[in-house]
Amino acid sequence: MLLEKAPAKINLSLDVLYKRDDGFHEIEMVMTTIDLSDHIELTPLKENVIKIISENRYVPNDSRNLAFQAAAKFKERFQIKKGVAIKINKQVPVAAGLAGGSSDAAAVLRGLNKMWQLQKPFEQLASIGAEIGSDVPFCIYGGTALAKGRGERLTELTPPPSCWVVLAKPSIGVSTKTVYEQLNLQHVQHPNTEEMVQSLKHEDYDRMCNHMGNVLESVTCKLHPEILQLKEHMRRAGADSVLMSGSGPTVFGLTRQETRAERIYNSLRGFCQEVYVVRMLGKPLELA
Ligand code: ATP
């Protein structure tokens, strides 16, 4: 049996530039992995099948699961005629804007590469990942990166300055597809991605906080105004900067002080069911 961690990500900035002729959106995202992970257990099977085992009722256990799709594509690409059981121990909230499913898929690609001893480079795993979802290539490497195109053109970035991340997920589900459909690019405030990249390069915490932005926030907040209340609550509790991750609904706040992180956490409990305090992982995952 092989164990692989699947860490969640947050978006420090997310911009949508335009809708392309192929129907996809051209995006620019600065992402970083956090210390909140699903645990994936891979067990080889003699029979040529893919089995998903999950006790979370929101996670499908058939071919709709991104982890299943990852295994199927991996087997097809490398002509593997063996089977695998994939047990998903879910810790990352589902449909939350934290790329939980994408990270599971990436962990399966990394894990199968080890389990079947193929030693394929991460670039090949990322190219399989790009066929599954736009966040999967980033999740193969983890760490901190700028993602362009549909998410597949990645540039590694300096990890963010050390800080605490307080996450709060309201108990509403958000469909990424609906959010993109309702996005009107004429009426949004675009974040300055280059400023975010420079703030990381110069390890400037305040500049990073000042340039956090997510073009999808206005759409999701219009659908679910409680997200705005949650943001305001976090700010009042002492977060230096607050942003919605991905298409939401999870909101995160940053602080450099552990005591303040605890204060924000405590003030949110009772207001929101799912609250976490985590660190950023910063560095990319190892190719072991
Ligand atoms: P992103 O930030 O990449 O948009 P997300 O965090 O909003 O992703 P996920 O947790 O990946 O969303 O789940 C979105 C949907 O995908 C769920 O509603 C679920 O039905 C489906 N899904 C498929 N595979 C998985 C998986 N392994 N874990 C969680 N959800 C999965």
Residues whose N, C-alpha, C, O or C-beta is under 5 A from the ligand:
A	BS01	ATP	Y58 V59 P60 R64 N65 L66 A67 P93 V94 A95 A96 G97 L98 A99 G100 G101 S102 D104 D135 T176 G246 G248
